[in-house]
Amino acid sequence: MITYEFPLNERIRTLLRLEDLFERARHFLGRDTPHDHHACLTGIFEILEVVGRADLKSDLLQELDRQRIFLEALRANPAISEEKLNAVLGEIERAFTALHASAGKSGHELRENEWLMAVKQRAAIPGGTSEFDLPSYHFWMHRGGDARREDLIAWLHPLDPISTAMAVVLRVLRESARSSTLVAHGGVFTQGPGEKPAQMLRLTLARDYACVPEVSANKYALNIRFLIPDGVQKSRVFDRDVAFDLAFCGL
């Protein structure tokens, strides 16, 4: 099975992009070659660009607080495990406290590092980190793998509160999913507005289907077309029935 996630607002879109960037940076952090650590560092630079948005920290704090209020209201529900609810609320509270306590703009410690910012500027240019452009970076790349990893861990550390808050928000959102099994007849599915607005859709289908979903959604309707991916010509609609699971994620 393959699961596709489609954010329905800009806040969740940004968080999904951040999640992908953090996963990529940590993947290459765990490897040893200079090229792996270059990929990790460029991932950190991309994260820095995203978290540099002035409202991201406040957006995360608002979303954590909104989730806390919603979950607190579930205490009276006998179908909800109080132990699990307390555990999730504890995670939200810790993430909120750590993010709120982080001073200044997220990632400001990295922006004050002149050497890092020089590398970041050159990394935005194709081939810009060549040894004749940045001899000091060439020297860093020739340090031992453990020494480079220590530096990368130190540079990722100031971004931990953002990473933790993002992970909590997305996990709670995914666990709120209301799922159903549907069929797109002739590769097309249309549905009217749901009872409750969602923040994200999760669409799961068997990898045997040689198609990918294209989603268009607003408060009036949800439209899904399953397209045949083609690297040569414009994608065409997959003109067979497609069975899939659709989950609406939103608190």
C-alpha positions in Angstrom: 0.0 0.0 0.0 1.1 3.6 -0.7 -0.2 6.5 1.4 -0.4 10.0 0.0 -1.0 13.0 2.3 -2.6 16.2 1.1 -2.6 19.3 3.3 -5.7 21.5 3.2 -4.2 24.6 4.6 -0.9 26.5 4.4 0.0 25.7 8.0 -0.1 21.9 7.6 1.6 22.2 4.2 4.6 23.9 5.8 4.7 21.3 8.6 4.7 18.4 6.1 7.6 20.1 4.2 9.5 20.5 7.4 8.9 16.9 8.4 10.4 15.7 5.1 13.4 18.0 5.5 14.1 16.9 9.1 13.8 13.2 8.1 16.2 13.7 5.1 18.8 15.6 7.3 18.7 12.9 10.0 19.1 10.2 7.4 22.3 11.6 6.0 23.5 12.6 9.5 23.6 8.9 10.4 25.9 8.1 7.4 29.6 8.6 7.2 30.9 9.9 3.9 31.6 13.6 3.2 28.9 13.6 0.5 26.3 12.3 3.0 27.2 15.1 5.5 27.1 17.7 2.7 23.5 16.5 2.0 22.7 16.8 5.7 24.1 20.3 5.9 22.2 21.5 2.8 19.1 19.9 4.4 19.7 22.0 7.5 20.0 25.1 5.3 16.6 24.3 3.7 15.1 23.8 7.2 16.5 27.2 8.2 14.7 28.8 5.2 11.4 27.3 6.2 11.6 28.1 9.9 12.7 31.6 9.1 9.1 32.5 8.4 8.1 35.0 11.1 4.9 33.3 12.0 5.9 29.6 12.0 6.7 29.6 15.8 3.5 31.3 16.7 1.6 29.0 14.3 3.0 26.0 16.1 2.2 27.4 19.5 -1.4 28.1 18.4 -1.8 24.7 16.9 -0.5 22.9 20.0 -2.8 25.0 22.2 -5.8 24.3 20.0 -5.0 20.5 20.1 -4.7 20.7 23.9 -8.1 22.4 24.3 -9.8 19.9 22.1 -8.3 16.9 23.8 -9.0 18.3 27.3 -12.7 18.4 26.3 -12.6 14.6 25.7 -12.0 13.8 29.4 -15.7 13.3 29.9 -15.9 10.7 27.1 -16.0 7.2 28.5 -14.7 5.8 25.2 -11.4 7.6 25.7 -8.6 6.0 27.6 -7.6 8.6 30.3 -4.1 7.1 30.6 -3.5 7.6 26.8 -5.1 11.0 26.9 -2.8 12.2 29.7 0.2 10.9 27.9 -0.7 12.8 24.7 -1.5 16.0 26.7 1.8 15.6 28.5 3.7 15.5 25.1 1.8 18.6 23.9 2.6 20.5 27.1 6.3 19.6 27.0 6.5 20.6 23.3 4.7 23.9 24.0 6.9 24.7 26.9 10.2 24.0 25.0 9.1 26.0 22.0 7.8 28.9 24.0 11.1 29.0 26.0 13.2 29.1 22.9 14.4 32.8 22.6 14.2 34.8 19.5 13.6 33.7 16.0 14.0 30.0 15.4 17.5 29.1 14.2 19.0 32.6 15.0 22.0 30.8 16.5 22.8 29.4 13.1 22.3 32.7 11.3 24.8 34.3 13.6 27.5 31.8 12.5 29.3 33.7 9.8 31.1 30.6 8.5 27.8 28.6 8.2 26.1 31.5 6.4 29.0 31.8 3.9 28.6 28.1 3.1 24.8 28.5 2.9 25.2 31.4 0.4 27.6 29.4 -1.8 25.5 26.2 -1.5 22.6 28.0 -3.2 24.8 28.2 -6.4 25.2 25.0 -8.5 28.7 23.8 -7.7 29.2 26.8 -5.4 30.9 24.8 -2.6 33.8 23.6 -4.8 37.2 23.6 -3.1 38.5 26.7 -4.9 35.4 28.6 -3.8 35.3 27.5 -0.2 38.7 26.1 1.0 37.6 26.2 4.6 34.6 24.0 3.7 36.9 21.7 1.7 39.0 21.4 4.9 35.8 20.6 7.0 34.8 17.9 4.6 38.1 16.2 5.1 37.7 16.0 8.8 36.8 12.6 10.3 33.2 11.5 10.0 32.6 11.6 13.8 33.9 15.2 14.0 31.7 16.3 11.2 28.7 14.5 12.8 29.3 16.3 16.1 29.2 19.7 14.3 26.0 18.7 12.4 24.3 17.6 15.7 25.3 20.9 17.3 23.8 22.8 14.4 20.6 20.8 14.4 20.2 21.2 18.2 18.7 24.8 18.2 16.0 23.5 15.8 14.9 20.7 18.2 12.0 22.6 19.7 10.5 23.2 16.2 11.1 19.6 15.2 9.5 18.2 18.4 6.5 20.6 18.2 6.0 19.7 14.5 6.1 16.0 15.2 3.5 16.2 18.0 1.1 18.3 15.9 1.3 16.0 12.9 1.0 12.8 15.0 -2.1 14.0 16.9 -3.5 15.1 13.6 -2.9 11.7 11.9 -4.4 9.9 14.9 -7.6 11.9 14.5 -8.2 10.4 11.1 -11.8 9.3 10.2 -11.3 6.7 7.4 -13.6 5.1 4.9 -13.2 2.8 1.9 -14.3 4.3 -1.5 -14.2 3.7 -5.2 -13.3 6.1 -7.9 -15.3 5.0 -10.9 -13.3 5.5 -14.1 -10.5 7.0 -12.1 -12.6 10.0 -10.9 -14.1 10.6 -7.5 -16.2 13.6 -6.3 -17.7 14.2 -2.9 -19.5 17.1 -1.3 -18.4 19.0 1.8 -18.0 16.9 4.9 -19.7 17.6 8.2 -16.5 18.8 9.7 -13.6 20.6 7.9 -10.4 18.7 7.7 -6.8 19.9 7.9 -5.3 17.0 5.9 -6.4 14.1 3.7 -4.6 10.7 3.8 -5.3 8.6 0.7 -4.1 4.9 0.7 -4.2 2.6 -2.3 -2.6 -0.6 -3.4 0.8 -0.1 -5.2 -0.5 -2.5 -7.9 -2.5 0.4 -9.4 -0.3 2.1 -12.0 -1.7 5.6 -11.1 -1.2 8.5 -8.7 -3.9 10.7 -7.1 -4.4 14.3 -7.9 -6.5 16.1 -5.2 -8.4 19.3 -5.4 -10.4 20.3 -2.3 -12.2 23.3 -0.9 -15.1 23.8 1.5 -17.6 23.0 -1.2 -16.2 19.8 -2.8 -13.5 17.2 -2.9 -12.3 16.0 -6.3 -9.8 13.2 -6.9 -8.5 12.1 -10.3 -6.2 9.1 -10.6 -3.6 9.8 -13.3 -1.2 7.6 -15.2 2.3 9.0 -14.5 4.1 9.5 -17.7 7.5 11.2 -18.1 7.0 11.7 -21.8 3.6 13.2 -22.3 1.0 14.9 -20.1 -0.5 12.6 -17.5 -3.8 10.9 -18.6 -6.7 9.8 -16.4 -6.5 6.1 -15.3 -9.8 5.0 -16.8 -10.4 2.0 -14.5 -12.2 1.8 -11.1 -9.8 2.4 -8.3 -10.5 1.3 -4.7 -8.9 3.4 -2.0 -9.1 4.4 1.6 -9.6 8.0 2.4 -9.0 9.5 5.8 -10.0 13.0 6.9 -7.6 14.3 9.6 -8.8 17.2 11.7 -9.6 18.0 15.3 
